[in-house]
């Protein structure tokens, strides 16, 4: 018979009457209509919706950089990843997470087949620093009141977010709420730009969001106390109670089961508590209702909180009856094809492809190794990504033994240097083909503009950085890394990432 944890089930003496109380642990969400939502929470797909960074002209990028009004760098993938981890707890389970910047209907939901869809719509955060004058009062040795004024710089960041929980496939709205999350810090100087301070403290802002999500949906630990009765003067009943109190539930159950035909409500109640501890909620409910019926009119049973018991069992059983996540998405063999490109860079496309491959692998994908992909395609006469448009995806998939293909075309990969103006760009489009599924396409871009304080320093820094990147055959390495992460965040990612 299944053992029950001593820590979780440690009986507590009630101090009066012929019963003792048993601690039963639960994990319950703090939200309205939780019973209806529990099936959806058992297999969640988390989608963080946000607007893409605005694409600016070269002149606009320069003006924004010079005026330091470009806003802080926002990492929606980090918010999605943290939300998935916060919700992947005993009270809920996450199948996958994704960042959605399209504003359209999510094409991955029917492919993942979750039980619920959690949509977190987050506006891009704002960050600022503001000088304030503070006053503090103290009493000197002569007990005279003294006021000291000081200046502090208040750094703050805020983000507005809306959260909606849907069932799937019915897409019934189960929960909806919104809030503005904030984090601030007092500093003695203004040595940091607001954007740099935000980068150091983004995790604290996201932490406020994920803590709220976890409390509302994954739930918090709740302890219930169930009474186990002994009938005074009944040796078998007292023996069964003593065994249960010593955590020997299997032996206690043997006695209760043997006596159960006699119709005693105390034995039925003991069997109900034992079933609840083993998380056999259907059996527990049957036994509790049997005990309640048999105890009708017995004043000793008045301490039993029947209504609370049935509510708890309903919540707990709603999770166990829900279906789990469909593992087919991450189990599908995926091939990342050679990139086509419209750029003049020789090293750029292979570098970006390698980085995207590493991000997809970290995201939980079962990938065909790049060397194997390239060797198979060369054997069929394809040595360049630009040639793949002439081949049928079905044929490519069959040659590679893959059920999913990922195409990518780089449309821009370069750098513009003009005195204090340095603009580095990586742009491209992605197409995901799946056997029997819809084609899914999206575009992604990374544009970084820097304006050094001095012309000479800016030119020297730009040239030195470019030389190091060329020596390592890793042009635009930082921007390429960002592009690869942004490409992958558009696709479903494993919550284990």
Secondary structure, 3 states (H helix, E strand, C coil): CCCCCCCCCCEEECCCCCEEEEEEEEEECCCCCHHHHHHHHCCEEEEEECCCCCCCCHHHHHHHHHHCCCCCCCCHHHHHHHHHHHHCECCECEEEEEEECCCCCCCCHHHHCCCEEEEEEECCCEEEEEEEEEEEEEECCCCCEEEEEEEEEEEEEEEEEEEEEEECCCCCEEEEEEEEEEEEEEECCCCCCHHHHHHHHHHHHHHHHHHHHHHHHHCEEEEEEEEEECCCCCHHHHHHHHHHHCCCHHHHHHHHHHHHHHCCHHHHHHHHHHHHHCCCHHHHHHHHHHHHHHCCCCHHHHHCCHHHHHHHHHHHHHHHHCCCCCCHHHHCEEEECCCEECCCCCCHHHHHHHHHHHHHHHCCCEECCHHHHHHHHHHCCCCCHHHHHHCCHHHHHHHHCCCEEEEEEEEEEEEEEECCEEEEEEEEEEEEEECCCCCEEEEEEEEEEECCCCHHHHHHHHHHHHHHHHHCCCCCHHHHHHHHHHHHHCCCEECCC
